[in-house]
């Protein structure tokens, strides 16, 4: 926070978090993913409060060594917090798309073979149709292959679903990834499947935040298995482990099926759904969602060397790993068992420890450049703890409730009535 704003008054994250903070945040999150055995992420990046925040966040992602699509997302910007929280009246100012275009043509993001690519995130479907169409046309013209949006129908049942809206706009096409899909109907799934689009389910979030139940393995949604991938959602709220999401998705679905058997008074002859299906949702299905199944998502000759090696002789995995490696990973493994991680042939975790990385920075003339600054995890953790301490001290509980009410309004859900 800069200038005269430095006080103990209520603060929004967008006012408190500096551009430099986003470098360390994205670096930390990407390293957490690598540590857990994730080699590729789709980052629905809704922290683009200024062009400098975006550049710094991307620099952090590049520095980590992960493969990623940075889903640059226009966001609501807090204008003031006094006497009450108010957002900028213009949801899509000109600089937002200008900054996106500058990133799209910058080095090395304009190289289709570079491991970090620019995607787009969008949730402002309340804007006029012509504005939405104009944004998508601009984004696609700059070579963007992946666009992601949140799709939560639970609390807005009387409104048109997002797949239906996108289809009516002519925007439902391959490379579209919709998060959660809480409240999705069989018609929604059919539309998405026909268009080659995917859902990114995040079971931990959906079960905890009333945006579920998770669509994974849903028997009442024919075809969902063909378009469902897995995501972690907010690693600030849940584990950053994709394997953990596989496990929760699988066991939740089995639990629902078990309840049906219990109600019927029948003892099931076998468990439903397979560990292989859950594993595929977190690997090759994710690659298909990002239109990258010919490059990553499985081990094949000609694909990129994104590899994860688990310790099959660890206390958690031994014996089961020798009989069924996939089952050992999905049902038994922990992050401790992730021994080695390679991304694009580069070792990023070795002998259970994250490797050091080289810092990348934005240069106005040349784009993103690697520096000689070597970063070890200790420096990352020190930086994050300092940011955490500063942010928590500036964000009291009453303000968080105001932010919650605003999010509810964005999704068309009225805030709960005040208690008397």
N, C-alpha and C positions, 0 to 999 in steps of 0.2 A: 504494500500500500504506500502511496507516495503523497508528497505535498501536505496540504492542510487536512487531508482525510485521516491522518494518523490519529486515532482516538480509540476509546473503548466502546464506541457506539456499534450498533449491529452492522455487520458487513456481509456482503455476498462474496462467494468464492471468486467470481469473475472480477471483483474489485480488489480482492486481497492477493490472489495468486499472480505473481509476476511472470513474465515470459520465461525467465530463467528457471523458475520453479517447474515449468512444464517440461523442460529438458530432463530434469532429474526424475520427474514423475513417470514420463514415458520410458526412460531408460530403466527405471526400477521395475515397472510393470512388464516390460519386455524380457528383462532378465529373470523375473519370477516365472514367466511362461517357459522360457528355455530350461530353467532349473527343474520344472515339472515335466519336461519332455515334450513341450509344444514347440514346433519349428515354424509354424505359420499362423498369423493372426489377421483377422479383419477388425480393425480398430474403428469402432463407431465413435469418432472423436468430436464430442460436443463441448469443446473448451476453446473454440476459435473466437475468443473475445476481441482479438486484434490480429493483424497479420504477423506480428512478432511472436504471439503465443503459438500460432500454427507452425512457424518456421522452427521455433525452439523445440516443440514437441516432436516434429519430424526428425530433427537432428538427434534427439534422444533415441528415437526408434532405430535410426540408421546406425548409431554408435553401438547399440546392443548386439548387432549381428543377426538379429532375427529376420525372417522373411515376413513381410507385412504389407497389407493394403491399408493406407491411411485414409479412412473415410471422412474427409473434410466435411463438416456439418455446420450450416448456418444455425445460430442459436439465439435465444432471447437474451438480450444484454440488459443488465440492471443499470438504470440511469441514476437512481438515488435510493437511499434507504431511510431517509428522514423527510417528513415525519412518518412516512410509511414507505414500504417497498414499492417502487415504480419501475417499470421496464421501458426501454426505449420504444417510442411510438411507431418507429419504422422497423418492421421485422426483418427486412431484407435490404439494408442500405447498399449503395453501389460498390463500396469498398470490399464487401464480402465476396462477390463474384470476381472482382478485379484481382483480389489476392489469390483466389483459387486458380485463375488463369495464369498468373505469374508462377505459381508453384508447378502447374502442369507443364510448362515449357522450360522449366529450370533443369539444370544438370544435378544429379543423374536421374531425376524422376522421369525425364523424357526418354530415357533408355528403356525399352520394353524388356530387356534382359536383366535389369537391375533388380535386386531382391526386394526393394521397397518401391511400391507403386502408389499412385494417387487414385483413391476411390472417392465416393461422395456419399454423404449421409443426408437424409431429408425427412423432416416430420412436419413441415409447414403446409399441410394439405388444406388448411382452412383458407389459404390465400386464393384469389380468383384463378379460375382454370387457366386463363391465358398466361398468368404469371408462372404457374407451375410448369406449364408446357415450355415456356421460354427458358426456364432454369434447366430443365432436362435436356432441351435441345442444345444449350450452351455446353453443358457438361459432356454430353455424348460427342459433340463436335471436337472436344479437346482430347478425345481418345479414351475417356473413362469407360472401363469395362464392368465395374462393379458398383452398384448403388444399393444402399441399405436403408431400411426404415423400421420403426417400431410398429408392430401390429398387435394391438390388444383390444379385442372386441368385447370383453366381459362387461365393462362398465358403460359401454355406448351401444347397447344392443339395438336401439331404435334407429341408429344411423347406418349409412351405407358402409359395408366393410371395405377395408383398404384394397384387397385384391379386386373387388368389383369396381371400385373407383379407378384404380390404375388401368384395369382392362378397358373401361369406358373411355379413358383418356388416350388409349393406345400406347401406354407406357409399360405394360406388363410384358417383359421380355427377358431372355436369358441374361444372367448377371444380376438379377434382382434378388436380394436376400432380405427376408422379413424376420425380425426378431420376435420370439416368444410365440405368437399366434394363439394366445389365450382366447378362447371363445370361438375359434375357427370352426366353420361348418364344412360338411363334405363338399359343398359347392365351391367354397374357397379353395380347398385342397385340389379339386378338379381343375379349377382355373390356373392355379399355380403350376400344377403338373403339366398341363397342356402347353404352357408358355415356357417350360424349362426353368422355372424359378424354384428357389429353395427357402425353407424355413430354418432358422437357427434357434433351436430350443435350448434354454438354459435352466434345467430342472431345479437347481438349488434356488434360484431367484423366483421362479414361477411358483414353487411350493411355499416360499416364505413371504411373498409380497402380493398374494391374492391376484396373480395374473395367470394362473393355471386353470386346471391341472395341465402338466406338461403334455404336449401332443405326441411325444415319442411313443410308439407302439399302440396308439389308440385304436381299438377295434372298431369304433364307430366312425373312423375317418379313413375310408378305403383309399389306398395309395399313399398315405402319409409316410410310409417307410421308404418310398422312392424319392421323396423330396425333403426329408428331414436330416439336418446336420446338427451338431452340438456346439454350444459356445459356453464361455465362462461368465459372460456379462460383466458385472462389476467386481473386479478382484479386490476392491476395497471392502466388499460386503461378504464375499465368499472365498473359498479356496481358489487359487489360480490353477488348479490341476484339472486338465481335461479328463483324465482317468476318473477323477472323483465325479465328474458330471456323467460319465458313462455308467458308473456304478449306481448313482442315484436314479438315473433314467430307467435303468434296467430293473432295479429292485422295486421302484415305485410302481411300474407297470405290472410286475409280478404280484405285488401286494394287492393291487386293484382286482386282478384276476382271481387271486385267492379268496377275496371277499365274496365274489360271485359264487365260488364253490361252497364257501361256508354257508351262505344264505340258502343254497340248494341242498345242503346237508350231504354233499358228495366229497369224497376224498380224491383229490386229483391223482392221476396215474403218472404225471410228469409235470415239470415246471414249464411255464410258457416263456417264449422269447429266448434268444440265445446271446451268449457273451460275444460271439462273432458279430452279430447284428449291432450290438452296442458299440463294439470296437470300430466297426465300419462307419458308424455315424460320426465318430470323432476323428476319423482319418480320411478315407477316400470320399466319403460323402461331403466333407468340408471342402475338399479339393474340387469336387464337382460344382459345389455352390459358387466357388470363386472362378469357375471356368478354367481351372488349372489341373484337371485330372490327368492330362497327358504329360504333366511335368512333375507333380508331387502326389502324395496321398497313398502311395504304395511303393514297394521296392521292385523295380523293373529295370531292365537294360534300357538305357537311353533317358531315364528320368534323372532329375537333379538329385544330388547326394544330400538329401535331408534325412538323417538317420538318427534313431534313438536306440540305445543299447541298455537293456535292463540287466541287473545282476541276478541271474537265475539261481544262484546259490545263497542268496540272502535268507535270513531267518523267515521272512514273510513268504518268499517265493519258492524255496527249494521243495522238491518232490512234485508239487503241482505243476511247476514250470517244465519239468521233464516230461510230463504227461500231456499237458495242454497249455502251451505258452500264452495264448490269447486269454484263456480263462485266468491264468495266473496274473496277468496284467490287470484285467478288468476287475477281478474280485479280491485279489490279494495284495497287489503292489502298493507301495507308498512312494512319495517323492524321493525318499532315501534310496530306493532301489534303482532310480534312474542314474546309471553309471556314467554314460557318455552321450553327448548330443552333438551332432554335426548339422550345420546349416550351409547349404551350397558348398559342401566339401570342407568347410572350415570347422575345426573343433571349437565348440563354445562352452562345453562342460566336459570335464575329464576327471576320472576317478572320484566322481561324486561332488566335485567342486566347480563352481563357475570360473571360467577363464577371465582374465583382465581384457579390457576393450580399449579402443582408441576413440577419443572424443572427436565428433564431427561438429562443424559449425557452419552457419549460413554466411555466405559472402555475396554481397549485393550484385557483384559483377559475374561471379563464377558459380553460384549456386551452393550446394553443400560440399564441403571439403573436409577431408580427414586431417587432424592436427597431430602433433607429437605427444599430446597429453594422454598418458596411460591412466585408465581408471580401474581401480579395484573395488570389490563390493563394499569394503569398509567405508570408502568415500561416499558411495551411493547411500548407504544406510545413514551415515552422519548427516548428509544433506536432507534426506527425507525426514528424519527425526526433527530437525530444526524447522522445516516447513510445517510439519504436523503441529509442533508446539505453538508456532505463531498463529496458524489458522484456527486451532481449537480455542485459543485464548480470545479470538476476535469474533467467534460465532456462538452466541448464547442460544439456548433452547427455543425461546419464543420466536426467534427469527427463522429457525428451521421449519417451524410450523407454518409460517407465512410462505416459505418456498414450497412446502408440500401443497398448500392450497392452490398456488399458481400452477403447479404441475397437474393437479386434478382438473383445473379449468381447461388446460391445454388439451386434455383427453376427454373433455365434455362431461366430466363428472363433478357434481356439486360438492363443495366441502361439507363435512358433517355439521349438524346444528350444534351451536355452543351449548355446553352443559350449564344448567342453572344451579 
